[in-house]
Amino acid sequence: MRAIYKRELGSYFHGIMGYIFIAVVIVFTGIYTMVYAFNNAYTNFEYVCYSMTFFFLFLVPMITMRSVSEEKRQRTDQLLYSLPMSMSTIVTGKFLAMCTVLLIPVLEMCLIPPIMGLYGNVNFAVAYSAILAYFLLGVALMSVGMFISSLTDNQIVAMILSFAAVLVIYLMASIAELISTSSFASYLSFVVLILLAGVFLYMMIKNVFVTGFLFMAGEILLFVAYELNSTAFEGLIQTVLNQLCLFDRMANFINGIFDWTTVVYYLTLTGLFLFLTVQSMEKRRWS
């Protein structure tokens, strides 16, 4: 895994991608710190961390788009498949390289609270817990982007799909507010979600029969559940979307609450999408 890690990490800095990623995070962290801390005389660095999450919409697709798709385009993935190591090891090495690129500017962010402390009272526990949440959020989103990259051999397609996925996650709470709280609206929303899940499943297994069977089974079970207890669907889609909104889960850290459930949620989501990436690459390996 060390060889994969060093190869991937080096690839980000042999070009300009890694430097641009780090520069964007550092520059805008400085700008937001100046606006929040020095211009407005706030000592709450956690607000800076929360504001910086917006840039994940652009940073995540940029850093993940080539992680697997470029290997497939250049056919160098065949070399990876021939290595005497498991696919999970290869995926982990690639992912840790991306995490390292994110960790570099995050470590720079850790230097700012002590500097702010020279000019006011800083709650270091809240500031550093917000930095941790920012990092874990970025890690979780990068796992999503890496999985999407494994589904295509085109970097541009991977970038567009990753941007769309992160944008939907970012706007999920707002989307929930636009949907009616009626039980029928929730039912229709779940119909669409099952359809989207079927599309992603087909992109992974490329089997129309299995995908169609699971899709129909899901829709039938949903219809039966709705017919048996339609009142249980009232406001259900709002609850689900709010729970799935990764960005809003940082709110507790910003408000001074170290939320272990959010930490576990981020790590679980990261593990899930890394597992899906492994399965996607394994399928190509044997196809």
Secondary structure, 3 states (H helix, E strand, C coil): CHHHHHHHHHHHHHCCHHHHHHHHHHHHHHHHHHHHHHHCCCCCHHHHHHHHHHHHHHHHHHHHCCCCHHHHHCCCHHHHHHCCCCHHHHHHHHHHHHHHHHHHHHHHHCCHHHHHHCCCCCCHHHHHHHHHHHHHHHHHHHHHHHHHHCCCCCHHHHHHHHHHHHHHHHCHHHHHHHCCCCHHHHHHHHHHHHHHHHHHHHHHHCCHHHHHHHHHHHHHHHHHHHHHCHHHHCCHHHHHHHHHCCCHHHHHHHCCCCCHHHHHHHHHHHHHHHHHHHHHHHHHHHC
